[in-house]
């Protein structure tokens, strides 16, 4: 249970932030999260894990959006 509540959301946050930082695309990291979480529904967890798949995908997207907003704000403040 600790994995679902603490470890996997932290991984989704990191993957979302790093995914945007590396790929400069908001959709790559959430796509990776939804694919791997969907596979884990059938291999590791049961069907009640689907709600967590949605939550982790949203967390990953929001983390990427947050990094995008920070990087765009940083770029606009450095221009004269």
Order of alpha helices (4+ residues) and beta strands (2+ residues): alpha-alpha-alpha
